[in-house]
Amino acid sequence: MKNLFSAFLVLLASANAAMAGTKSFIVPGTDLETTNGGALQGAVHTYDGVALADAGFSGFALNFTLPSDYKKNTPVAIQLRMYGAGDACTVRLYAKATVRYRPGRDVTTEDVGLKNNGDDLFTVPSLLRLVTRGSTLRKAGNGTLIAGSIRDQLAGDGITAFYTRQGVADSCTRSVVVTSAKITYTTN
């Protein structure tokens, strides 16, 4: 009987794990906010968004709210979609910081929860071809906070993720256009 009960518990745990899944939503590039000299593109093409200039530092802020079915403290995948035109070149785009908003709590700024998946430096092909770059948003945990006190990650949290292109550190002499961001999260 004890083995039967143990088998039932294992089966129940597997069923609960199987019920949790993932969902995604898209933030259009035209909804991104420019920072540090980034220039907002007009809607000339349906895939336009934020143009990150070559000179100095140009960046953008990605704003979204974690949906009501988001599973507490699980990583959130962010996939940026972008293109450039001209010769193939390398671009340095890095995940800079995160601001978290929650009713009844101090706004929290931190630079430990948002990380690129892989190197900051990547190649943009020579044609007008869409490329993707991934990053992962995790709870701040025990990392150092710049301001505020939110260390976990909950449904309903407002998130602003900051990204910066460091044009002086890459080989592209033209703008790179971020057309959208796909947000993928684990559900309850």
Backbone as CSV, one residue per row, in Angstrom:
resi,resn,N_x,N_y,N_z,CA_x,CA_y,CA_z,C_x,C_y,C_z
1,MET,0.809,-1.182,0.000,0.000,0.000,0.000,0.863,1.262,0.000
2,LYS,1.986,1.194,0.758,2.885,2.340,0.828,3.461,2.653,-0.550
3,ASN,3.859,1.608,-1.322,4.403,1.811,-2.672,3.354,2.388,-3.612
4,LEU,2.096,1.960,-3.448,1.009,2.476,-4.275,0.792,3.969,-3.989
5,PHE,0.829,4.350,-2.710,0.675,5.750,-2.324,1.823,6.589,-2.872
6,SER,3.059,6.080,-2.783,4.229,6.792,-3.317,4.110,6.975,-4.821
7,ALA,3.643,5.935,-5.515,3.460,6.028,-6.966,2.406,7.074,-7.302
8,PHE,1.326,7.141,-6.494,0.280,8.136,-6.707,0.844,9.547,-6.545
9,LEU,1.665,9.769,-5.517,2.262,11.089,-5.294,3.170,11.499,-6.452
10,VAL,3.944,10.564,-6.970,4.810,10.842,-8.122,3.966,11.198,-9.334
11,LEU,2.890,10.457,-9.557,1.997,10.722,-10.680,1.329,12.084,-10.526
12,LEU,0.909,12.433,-9.317,0.285,13.716,-9.055,1.264,14.861,-9.302
13,ALA,2.491,14.716,-8.855,3.512,15.745,-9.074,3.784,15.916,-10.565
14,SER,3.834,14.806,-11.298,4.053,14.879,-12.750,2.904,15.573,-13.446
15,ALA,1.679,15.316,-13.016,0.504,15.949,-13.619,0.519,17.447,-13.360
16,ASN,0.881,17.865,-12.148,0.963,19.295,-11.839,2.038,19.970,-12.673
17,ALA,3.172,19.308,-12.844,4.250,19.872,-13.663,3.814,19.985,-15.121
18,ALA,3.033,19.005,-15.581,2.573,19.030,-16.973,1.551,20.138,-17.206
19,MET,0.783,20.512,-16.168,-0.211,21.567,-16.325,0.448,22.927,-16.502
20,ALA,1.599,23.121,-15.874,2.316,24.372,-16.061,2.862,24.385,-17.484
21,GLY,2.671,25.480,-18.156,3.143,25.591,-19.527,3.784,26.946,-19.743
22,THR,3.853,27.346,-20.987,4.390,28.670,-21.297,3.425,29.400,-22.215
23,LYS,3.459,30.701,-22.124,2.708,31.580,-23.012,3.640,32.705,-23.441
24,SER,3.267,33.345,-24.534,4.070,34.454,-25.056,3.163,35.598,-25.481
25,PHE,3.739,36.782,-25.512,3.078,37.936,-26.110,4.156,38.807,-26.749
26,ILE,3.738,39.647,-27.678,4.663,40.489,-28.432,4.493,41.951,-28.023
27,VAL,5.604,42.643,-27.828,5.605,44.091,-27.656,6.144,44.665,-28.962
28,PRO,5.341,45.417,-29.720,5.816,45.966,-30.998,6.956,46.958,-30.802
29,GLY,7.839,47.009,-31.770,8.967,47.937,-31.704,8.549,49.384,-31.607
30,THR,7.397,49.720,-32.165,6.913,51.098,-32.083,6.441,51.458,-30.682
31,ASP,6.307,50.463,-29.776,5.956,50.722,-28.378,7.182,50.838,-27.477
32,LEU,8.371,50.626,-28.016,9.595,50.754,-27.222,9.910,52.235,-27.025
33,GLU,10.462,52.567,-25.871,10.839,53.951,-25.566,12.330,54.126,-25.799
34,THR,12.702,55.214,-26.469,14.120,55.452,-26.728,14.795,56.069,-25.506
35,THR,16.085,55.738,-25.321,16.888,56.298,-24.232,18.283,56.589,-24.775
36,ASN,19.006,57.444,-24.145,20.412,57.722,-24.492,20.635,57.990,-25.972
37,GLY,19.761,58.739,-26.596,19.992,59.136,-27.985,19.422,58.206,-29.029
38,GLY,18.717,57.139,-28.658,18.080,56.278,-29.650,17.036,57.072,-30.419
39,ALA,16.861,56.795,-31.698,15.920,57.547,-32.520,14.728,56.671,-32.876
40,LEU,13.522,57.164,-32.631,12.320,56.412,-32.947,12.052,56.474,-34.443
41,GLN,11.886,55.310,-35.077,11.579,55.216,-36.500,10.094,55.440,-36.710
42,GLY,9.736,56.072,-37.842,8.332,56.150,-38.224,7.862,54.806,-38.741
43,ALA,6.567,54.659,-38.896,5.989,53.393,-39.355,6.004,53.317,-40.874
44,VAL,7.170,53.515,-41.480,7.303,53.440,-42.925,7.134,52.003,-43.386
45,HIS,7.684,51.078,-42.657,7.545,49.647,-42.918,6.821,49.029,-41.734
46,THR,6.099,47.986,-41.949,5.340,47.377,-40.860,6.244,46.791,-39.776
47,TYR,7.512,46.555,-40.095,8.424,45.967,-39.107,9.358,46.991,-38.481
48,ASP,9.123,48.272,-38.657,9.979,49.288,-38.038,9.743,49.378,-36.542
49,GLY,10.714,49.913,-35.864,10.624,50.066,-34.422,11.579,51.123,-33.948
50,VAL,12.531,50.778,-33.078,13.517,51.716,-32.544,14.837,51.518,-33.275
51,ALA,15.358,52.608,-33.856,16.658,52.559,-34.529,17.735,52.928,-33.520
52,LEU,18.704,52.025,-33.325,19.812,52.278,-32.403,20.999,52.753,-33.226
53,ALA,21.367,54.015,-33.035,22.424,54.638,-33.819,23.786,54.054,-33.472
54,ASP,24.724,54.240,-34.396,26.088,53.744,-34.221,26.870,54.572,-33.210
55,ALA,26.673,55.862,-33.228,27.502,56.761,-32.409,27.188,56.621,-30.921
56,GLY,28.226,56.522,-30.110,28.093,56.529,-28.657,27.226,55.405,-28.127
57,PHE,26.344,55.767,-27.205,25.426,54.810,-26.589,24.008,55.178,-26.992
58,SER,23.278,54.273,-27.604,21.854,54.504,-27.839,21.119,53.286,-27.334
59,GLY,19.980,53.515,-26.727,19.282,52.399,-26.110,17.788,52.572,-26.126
60,PHE,17.117,51.596,-25.499,15.669,51.640,-25.430,15.196,50.955,-24.159
61,ALA,13.961,51.275,-23.801,13.303,50.659,-22.655,12.129,49.832,-23.159
62,LEU,12.037,48.613,-22.666,10.961,47.691,-22.982,10.057,47.605,-21.756
63,ASN,8.797,48.027,-21.899,7.850,48.051,-20.782,6.782,46.985,-20.965
64,PHE,6.524,46.213,-19.905,5.435,45.240,-19.921,5.038,44.899,-18.488
65,THR,3.882,44.249,-18.356,3.390,43.786,-17.057,3.340,42.266,-17.089
66,LEU,3.819,41.635,-16.020,3.746,40.174,-15.936,2.269,39.777,-15.814
67,PRO,1.773,38.914,-16.711,0.346,38.564,-16.746,-0.138,37.861,-15.474
68,SER,-1.459,37.826,-15.306,-2.068,37.257,-14.096,-1.804,35.755,-13.950
69,ASP,-1.508,35.050,-15.055,-1.225,33.614,-14.959,0.276,33.308,-14.899
70,TYR,1.106,34.341,-14.701,2.559,34.150,-14.568,2.860,33.375,-13.281
71,LYS,3.735,32.377,-13.365,4.138,31.583,-12.201,5.240,32.311,-11.441
72,LYS,4.987,32.580,-10.179,5.868,33.341,-9.297,7.337,32.918,-9.410
73,ASN,8.210,33.904,-9.561,9.671,33.758,-9.507,10.290,32.887,-10.600
74,THR,9.564,32.582,-11.665,10.153,31.812,-12.765,10.798,32.772,-13.767
75,PRO,11.847,32.336,-14.457,12.510,33.200,-15.431,11.572,33.584,-16.582
76,VAL,11.770,34.780,-17.107,11.011,35.282,-18.252,11.991,35.440,-19.410
77,ALA,11.673,34.805,-20.545,12.536,34.910,-21.732,12.111,36.120,-22.557
78,ILE,13.090,36.905,-22.973,12.846,38.072,-23.828,13.640,37.863,-25.101
79,GLN,12.961,37.835,-26.229,13.626,37.664,-27.523,13.429,38.944,-28.333
80,LEU,14.522,39.653,-28.563,14.480,40.877,-29.361,14.631,40.522,-30.828
81,ARG,13.842,41.152,-31.666,13.921,40.946,-33.118,14.413,42.243,-33.726
82,MET,15.412,42.151,-34.608,16.021,43.364,-35.163,16.602,43.104,-36.540
83,TYR,16.920,44.180,-37.245,17.573,44.071,-38.544,18.486,45.270,-38.753
84,GLY,19.380,45.129,-39.719,20.248,46.211,-40.174,20.386,46.066,-41.673
85,ALA,20.923,47.055,-42.336,21.096,46.990,-43.791,22.534,47.350,-44.129
86,GLY,23.048,46.769,-45.204,24.424,47.043,-45.617,25.284,45.812,-45.457
87,ASP,26.565,46.018,-45.214,27.505,44.912,-45.053,27.301,44.223,-43.706
88,ALA,27.674,42.934,-43.644,27.615,42.205,-42.378,28.562,42.881,-41.385
89,CYS,28.156,42.936,-40.138,28.978,43.594,-39.117,28.574,43.060,-37.748
90,THR,29.328,43.438,-36.725,29.008,43.018,-35.364,28.404,44.192,-34.593
91,VAL,27.486,43.860,-33.721,26.790,44.841,-32.896,26.965,44.442,-31.442
92,ARG,27.177,45.432,-30.578,27.220,45.169,-29.141,25.951,45.740,-28.526
93,LEU,25.096,44.847,-28.061,23.839,45.227,-27.418,23.769,44.490,-26.096
94,TYR,23.661,45.221,-25.018,23.640,44.528,-23.732,22.426,44.909,-22.887
95,ALA,22.022,43.954,-22.079,20.944,44.148,-21.119,21.531,44.952,-19.967
96,LYS,20.982,46.133,-19.739,21.613,47.069,-18.811,21.039,47.034,-17.393
97,ALA,19.723,47.148,-17.256,19.123,47.236,-15.921,17.628,46.952,-16.008
98,THR,17.017,46.782,-14.836,15.581,46.549,-14.742,14.994,47.438,-13.664
99,VAL,13.812,47.972,-13.954,13.036,48.675,-12.943,11.767,47.864,-12.739
100,ARG,11.425,47.633,-11.477,10.239,46.840,-11.131,9.255,47.733,-10.360
101,TYR,7.970,47.594,-10.707,6.912,48.375,-10.078,5.874,47.420,-9.500
102,ARG,5.432,47.693,-8.272,4.393,46.874,-7.649,3.597,47.775,-6.720
103,PRO,2.258,47.686,-6.758,1.453,48.514,-5.862,1.854,48.315,-4.401
104,GLY,1.963,49.413,-3.687,2.283,49.358,-2.267,3.753,49.149,-1.943
105,ARG,4.619,49.108,-2.952,6.054,48.882,-2.731,6.853,49.991,-3.391
106,ASP,8.060,50.213,-2.891,8.961,51.169,-3.529,9.352,50.655,-4.902
107,VAL,9.453,51.560,-5.869,9.962,51.190,-7.188,11.392,50.702,-6.997
108,THR,11.735,49.588,-7.633,13.050,48.978,-7.445,13.835,49.015,-8.744
109,THR,15.068,49.445,-8.666,15.997,49.453,-9.795,17.135,48.508,-9.461
110,GLU,17.466,47.618,-10.418,18.562,46.675,-10.195,19.188,46.282,-11.525
111,ASP,20.407,45.786,-11.451,21.113,45.364,-12.669,21.600,43.917,-12.574
112,VAL,20.927,43.111,-11.745,21.333,41.710,-11.589,20.338,40.725,-12.192
113,GLY,19.074,41.140,-12.421,18.045,40.206,-12.859,17.927,40.025,-14.356
114,LEU,18.479,40.946,-15.164,18.352,40.893,-16.620,19.716,40.596,-17.232
115,LYS,19.819,39.470,-17.926,21.103,39.069,-18.517,20.902,38.586,-19.942
116,ASN,21.858,38.908,-20.818,21.841,38.383,-22.188,22.088,36.888,-22.164
117,ASN,21.491,36.196,-23.122,21.783,34.768,-23.322,22.945,34.708,-24.306
118,GLY,24.132,34.589,-23.811,25.306,34.598,-24.678,26.020,35.936,-24.624
119,ASP,26.927,36.117,-25.559,27.784,37.294,-25.617,26.992,38.539,-26.007
120,ASP,27.454,39.713,-25.542,26.843,40.988,-25.930,27.102,41.310,-27.398
121,LEU,28.174,40.774,-27.968,28.583,41.057,-29.342,28.050,39.969,-30.263
122,PHE,27.344,40.353,-31.332,26.789,39.378,-32.263,26.809,39.953,-33.675
123,THR,26.625,39.078,-34.676,26.710,39.476,-36.080,25.329,39.769,-36.654
124,VAL,25.241,40.872,-37.390,24.051,41.221,-38.155,24.384,40.905,-39.604
125,PRO,23.539,40.120,-40.306,23.855,39.760,-41.698,23.805,40.965,-42.631
126,SER,24.335,40.784,-43.839,24.457,41.891,-44.787,23.139,42.285,-45.426
127,LEU,22.170,41.420,-45.437,20.889,41.739,-46.057,19.895,42.245,-45.021
128,LEU,18.777,42.744,-45.481,17.695,43.129,-44.576,17.045,41.859,-44.041
129,ARG,17.729,41.206,-43.137,17.279,39.936,-42.594,17.080,40.090,-41.093
130,LEU,15.921,39.643,-40.619,15.607,39.724,-39.209,16.499,38.767,-38.418
131,VAL,17.093,39.252,-37.346,17.876,38.407,-36.436,17.266,38.533,-35.044
132,THR,17.539,37.558,-34.188,17.011,37.597,-32.838,18.143,37.508,-31.822
133,ARG,17.914,38.128,-30.690,18.834,38.060,-29.551,18.003,37.807,-28.318
134,GLY,18.451,36.889,-27.476,17.692,36.540,-26.290,18.322,37.061,-25.016
135,SER,17.469,37.311,-24.045,17.915,37.626,-22.695,16.912,37.000,-21.734
136,THR,17.292,36.920,-20.473,16.439,36.302,-19.467,16.291,37.252,-18.292
137,LEU,15.045,37.413,-17.848,14.733,38.228,-16.682,14.432,37.290,-15.523
138,ARG,15.180,37.445,-14.442,14.967,36.643,-13.237,14.721,37.581,-12.064
139,LYS,14.213,37.033,-10.971,14.061,37.840,-9.761,15.439,38.332,-9.320
140,ALA,15.463,39.445,-8.624,16.741,40.021,-8.183,17.432,39.141,-7.144
141,GLY,16.659,38.388,-6.365,17.253,37.502,-5.366,18.137,38.252,-4.379
142,ASN,19.338,37.741,-4.171,20.259,38.352,-3.212,21.181,39.375,-3.842
143,GLY,21.019,39.659,-5.127,21.882,40.631,-5.793,21.721,42.025,-5.216
144,THR,22.661,42.883,-5.515,22.638,44.253,-5.018,21.581,45.065,-5.761
145,LEU,20.732,45.751,-5.008,19.724,46.627,-5.589,20.262,48.049,-5.638
146,ILE,19.946,48.765,-6.712,20.345,50.171,-6.826,19.405,51.021,-5.980
147,ALA,18.120,50.695,-6.010,17.108,51.392,-5.204,15.930,50.461,-5.006
148,GLY,15.148,50.686,-3.945,13.948,49.889,-3.696,14.239,48.596,-2.970
149,SER,13.203,47.712,-2.904,13.354,46.495,-2.110,12.682,45.260,-2.722
150,ILE,12.187,45.327,-3.955,11.520,44.162,-4.554,12.585,43.173,-5.026
151,ARG,12.595,41.984,-4.433,13.585,40.966,-4.796,12.960,39.776,-5.512
152,ASP,11.646,39.644,-5.426,10.976,38.528,-6.089,10.313,39.024,-7.373
153,GLN,9.545,38.152,-8.020,8.920,38.481,-9.301,7.516,37.870,-9.270
154,LEU,6.482,38.720,-9.355,5.108,38.259,-9.203,4.230,38.689,-10.375
155,ALA,3.126,37.965,-10.579,2.115,38.371,-11.556,1.654,39.780,-11.204
156,GLY,1.479,40.613,-12.213,1.046,41.990,-12.000,2.181,42.976,-11.841
157,ASP,3.426,42.492,-11.669,4.567,43.404,-11.568,4.767,44.132,-12.893
158,GLY,4.974,45.424,-12.807,5.364,46.195,-13.982,6.866,46.075,-14.151
159,ILE,7.310,45.880,-15.384,8.736,45.691,-15.664,9.166,46.695,-16.733
160,THR,10.289,47.352,-16.510,10.963,48.118,-17.552,12.364,47.547,-17.678
161,ALA,12.656,46.972,-18.838,13.975,46.389,-19.104,14.726,47.332,-20.035
162,PHE,15.932,47.719,-19.637,16.738,48.652,-20.426,17.824,47.912,-21.195
163,TYR,17.967,48.247,-22.464,18.998,47.688,-23.340,19.779,48.849,-23.948
164,THR,21.081,48.648,-24.136,21.930,49.691,-24.703,22.830,49.122,-25.784
165,ARG,22.919,49.843,-26.897,23.899,49.526,-27.927,25.121,50.395,-27.666
166,GLN,26.287,49.773,-27.655,27.527,50.524,-27.487,28.213,50.552,-28.847
167,GLY,27.809,51.533,-29.668,28.284,51.633,-31.042,29.789,51.764,-31.178
168,VAL,30.427,52.414,-30.221,31.881,52.588,-30.300,32.621,51.269,-30.106
169,ALA,31.910,50.234,-29.589,32.561,48.946,-29.333,32.182,47.879,-30.357
170,ASP,31.444,48.264,-31.423,31.099,47.271,-32.439,31.570,47.743,-33.811
171,SER,31.385,46.903,-34.832,31.906,47.231,-36.156,30.844,47.768,-37.124
172,CYS,29.591,47.886,-36.683,28.542,48.412,-37.560,28.608,49.931,-37.614
173,THR,28.534,50.466,-38.804,28.567,51.925,-38.978,27.182,52.462,-39.300
174,ARG,26.192,51.665,-39.101,24.821,52.069,-39.394,23.921,51.746,-38.202
175,SER,22.678,52.208,-38.291,21.702,51.907,-37.246,21.233,50.463,-37.345
176,VAL,20.823,49.936,-36.219,20.184,48.637,-36.137,18.786,48.901,-35.597
177,VAL,17.769,48.308,-36.226,16.388,48.579,-35.855,15.810,47.403,-35.075
178,VAL,15.354,47.673,-33.854,14.683,46.665,-33.043,13.197,46.752,-33.386
179,THR,12.659,45.665,-33.949,11.282,45.690,-34.455,10.239,45.186,-33.470
180,SER,10.649,44.343,-32.537,9.688,43.841,-31.538,10.437,43.051,-30.477
181,ALA,9.697,42.735,-29.425,10.224,41.875,-28.364,9.156,40.832,-28.054
182,LYS,9.566,39.576,-28.029,8.670,38.480,-27.681,8.958,38.104,-26.231
183,ILE,7.933,38.147,-25.398,8.053,37.830,-23.980,7.426,36.457,-23.754
184,THR,8.208,35.507,-23.230,7.702,34.158,-22.957,7.849,33.882,-21.463
185,TYR,6.772,33.403,-20.855,6.764,33.180,-19.405,6.118,31.842,-19.073
186,THR,6.390,31.358,-17.861,5.808,30.110,-17.372,4.480,30.428,-16.687
187,THR,3.475,29.585,-16.969,2.160,29.791,-16.369,1.989,28.919,-15.131
188,ASN,1.006,29.297,-14.314,0.672,28.524,-13.097,0.158,27.145,-13.461
